[in-house]
Amino acid sequence: MAKFIFVTGGVVSSLGKGITSASIGALLKSRGIRVKLQKFDPYLNVDPGTMNPYQHGEVYVTEDGAETDLDLGHYERFTGDYTSRASNATAGSVYYEVLMKERRGDYLGKTIQMVPHITDEIKRRVRKLDTPEVDVVICEVGGTVGDIESLIFLEAIRQIGQEEGRNNVLYIHLTLVPYIRAAGEIKTKPTQHSVGKLREIGIIPDVLICRSELPLSKEIRDKISLFCNVQAHAVIEEIDVKHTIYEVPFVFAEQGLDTLICNQLGLRGAGRDLTKWRKVVSVLTRAETTVPIAVVGKYSELQDAYKSIYEAIMHGGVANECKVDIRKVLSEDIEEKGAATVLAGVKGILVPGGFGTRGVQGKILAIQYAREKGVPFFGICLGLQCAVIEFARNACGLPKANTTEIDPDTSDPVICLLEEQKVVVDKGATMRLGAYPCHLQPNTKALDAYGEAEISERHRHRYEFNNKYREAMSAKGMVFSGLSPDGELVEIIELADLPWFVATQFHPEFKSRPVDAHPLFRDFVKAALNRKDE
Ligand code: GLN
């Protein structure tokens, strides 16, 4: 039987519950304890797949093809383990399940209620992760204590505490301890109120993790301990880290959080081994070389829209013992000012995934610049599709080439829908999603990077390369270096004459880890490092 850790958040949102939960997972794993992480999202969308990045940031895709919250990306990067469809549940998906059962008549005439029917479904989702391969389930409840939406999730996790017994369940509450500049003081009152709210529901936190700008003095910790009814050594400070989020596990380790968790839950782990993590943090804080790489997107002002891409680029830097100065470039800026102005001085250009027409022209201009100047280029998903369009237009004499996503009537649909996608009308969860096998061709940069011909990567797209154009483009020098096992789907393209010009239809960023950079990101950063100034 697994133990359960529930992570809730108080005072304000955006305190970094995801990174906190992931860091706890990493610490327990470093002691040989087997963990599984899960996230509950209190909103009503059935999954975040239909939400735009302004609402929700990146949509993270799991091996089994679920479109999930970006915190699952943190979970995978910090623990190195794969998450799955079961690792993320929204209130919408919980209600949906219960209502479907009601319609089927599964409840045999009963009145369906929040308690026990919705709470039972939530508890079922939590316990689904309790398998013989798991020692601890870490479950993060999204939202902030006091929200109407998250109440039902808190009720469900309270019940689990009752049912499993207090030695098997640990409640961790993440709060903000603000520094009020005008008063020159650190304030504990918001934390007291937040814990008070939790206790009203019947949850008594065992551990408080306090986000703060400044270190907490012994007096402050004692005060929090006294007013919140939490032992002083269980008041943990999570001070803003200086260089990288990968420092957070060390912040907790120094305060013995993992030991405290193990003692309270009766877990017998091995000694903590953070050797690999130490190297990551050391490169990210001390590396002397910094390489400038542009990410040309249409949501470049949003920190979270390309989360896994930014992380994977950083991992690529770690593998090459350098830092990367990621320049977030708005593709529309390139449309306005020209690629040469906006991209001057960068040593690598990455064009990430995306949907819709806005910004595509700027991406195409960026790719043309990369191809003509030989700047290392990495295209991902829409980035591959734009690279194909650019090559068709400017190297193959097809000026009207386009994707049918943008121009359904184009005379040269180099990117288009497959027959089976044409009949799909629903928008939710209907793309090509999740892990698919891919076969790499000999003498290619892709094979160089992976070092093996059979790979598997995660997808999230509707449109594909149109095979009608394979011959013409290949005659002009485009190499189709990764194909589906039946040879039908183009998964990777590259241009052999250039130092490094590779684009993938899949999303390699989802499988990159700080301690184990994705081979394509590693080689892309390496090519950027090797680029000589013009
Ligand atoms: N919009 C493109 C498609 O649906 C690309 C999607 C993506 O970049 N994730 O195929």
Residues whose N, C-alpha, C, O or C-beta is under 5 A from the ligand:
A	BS01	LIG	G353 G354 F355 G356 I380 C381 L382 R460 H461 R462 Y463
